[in-house]
Amino acid sequence: MLTAPPRLLLVHAHPDDESLWTGGTIARYAAAGVQVTLVTCTLGEEGEVIPASLAQLGPEAADQLGGYRVGELRAACAALGVSDHRYLGGMGRWRDSGMAGVGANGHPRAFAGGDLAEQTEALTAILQDVRPQVVVTYGPDGGYGHPDHIRAHEITVAAVAGVPEVARLYYTVVSKRAVEDGVASLAGVDGLPWRLPAAGELPVVDDDEITTAVFIGDHLPAKLRALRAHATQVSVWQGQDGTDAYALSNGIAQPVVEHEYYALARGTAEAIESDVFGGLAPVEHVGADR
C-alpha cells in the first residue's frame, strides 16, 4: 500500500500568529516531510506597528498595513517550510477586528462579526480539500481573549466536526512553567532592551492542561527567522551569551523556549506526549494530486 505524507493544518487569526504560537512546530514537521497547510483568517490590518519608519501604514493613516503584512507572512512561511498557505475566503475577505471594544469591531468585513456560517463553510471546504489528520487552532478563549482568535476557534471546531478525516484537533497553549523558567533566565541577562513581564502578565495555562509538548529546539533558528520576518509586529533580540528573546509592541520581553505546547481537544490520546501525530496510522495514498 502506498502511503501519503501526513498532513497538518493550522488555523490562525492574523499574520505572525503562526510564528508566535506554532512556528517551531511548523518547522519541525515540515522538515520531516509533513504537508503543512496554514489558513490565515485576516490580513492583520489593525496591528500596532513597531518601526517608526512604517507607522504610516497603520489604519489611522494610509491603512496599508494588511497589504504589507502579506509580504511579511510570505517570508515567514518560507522560513518555516509551509507548503500550502491559504487565506480564509480569499485574500482580504475578512478584516482584522482589533481587540474587544474597539471601533474596528464594527467594520463590515470584521472577522469576529462576520457571518459564522459563511466562515465555517469556507474552512470546511479547505479541510475537505486538504484532508488533514491533525488540525491546530486556539482554545475557547482564543489564547488571550482577542475576538478574532475566539472566532477562529469557533469556526474550526464547527468545521472539524463535519470532516471525519480529521483524527485530532489541538489547541495551541503556552506553558506556565516554561514561561516562568524562561523569564527567570532572562532576569540575569545583560542588555535586555525590554522590561520583564510581571507575574501573571503573559497568557499561560497550568501545565496539567497540556497534553503534548513538541520539542522545537532543533528548529529555533527557523522560528526566529519567521519572527524577524514579521518586523512590523515583533522585535527579536539575542544577547551576547546567545540568549534569545522577543517582544511585541508592548515592549514586554518574552523568552524563546524549546517546546511548543498543545491541549488535545478531540481524538485519541494515544502516544501524544511529544508528537501531535503519535499513534496515528499511515494514510493511504489515493491520488497523485494528494
Secondary structure, DSSP 8 states (H G I E B T S, - for coil): --EE--EEEEEESSTTHHHHHHHHHHHHHHHTT-EEEEEE----TT----SGGGGGGSTTTT--HHHHHHHHHHHHHHHHT-SEEEETTSTTSSB---STTSGGGGSTTBGGGS-HHHHHHHHHHHHHHH--SEEEE--TTTTT--HHHHHHHHHHHHHHHT-TT--EEEEEE-BHHHHHHHHHHHTT-TT--SB---TT-S--B-GGG--EEEE-GGGHHHHHHHHHH-TTT-EEEE-TT--EEEE-TT-B-EE--SEEEEEEEES--TT-SS-TTTT---EE---TT-
